[in-house]
Amino acid sequence: MKYLLFCIAFVLMFSLSGYSQKQLVLVKKNKVITRISEGELIRFRRKGQEHFTKGYITGIQQESFRINEDTTYLYNIAAIDLRGRPNANFKVRQSGIMLIMAGSALVLINVINSQDLNPGIAAVSGAFIATGIFMQFVNNDIYKISHRRKVISMKY
């Protein structure tokens, strides 16, 4: 009976390892930024091109991935768009929104409490709002490939 249970466990263990899924992993200084699996939408720019290519990944190999019949090698990728994808980077756009809200709230609270606008608080609030608006335009949604920022293919 023990031998039968051992055989079943052995077969299940090795059969489940065959179901591992290949993923594209974006790494920055040995830290995983995000993962992209087969069947997910990817938007990327190839080296030497100005426009972004968009499509669903239909296959991932060791050094390349496919979108329908188009094969792209990993060393040929210049940038990947991370908008709408969870990632571990500092979120510039969300921080900018928080600064805009903080600057607006600061002015509003000052006016409600003292019935007039303090020039010092107005200057600080204006700096918060201006910095937040600037951060809306300077964001890190585009992951540019470099010697520290890499795209690798691995089984997960």
PyMOL commands that set and color helices and strands:
alter all, ss='L'
color gray80, all
select helices_A, chain A and resi 2-17+74-76+92-114+119-137
alter helices_A, ss='H'
color red, helices_A
select strands_A, chain A and resi 22-28+31-37+41-46+53-56+59-60+64-67+70-73+77-81+142-144+149-155
alter strands_A, ss='S'
color yellow, strands_A
deselect
rebuild
show_as cartoon
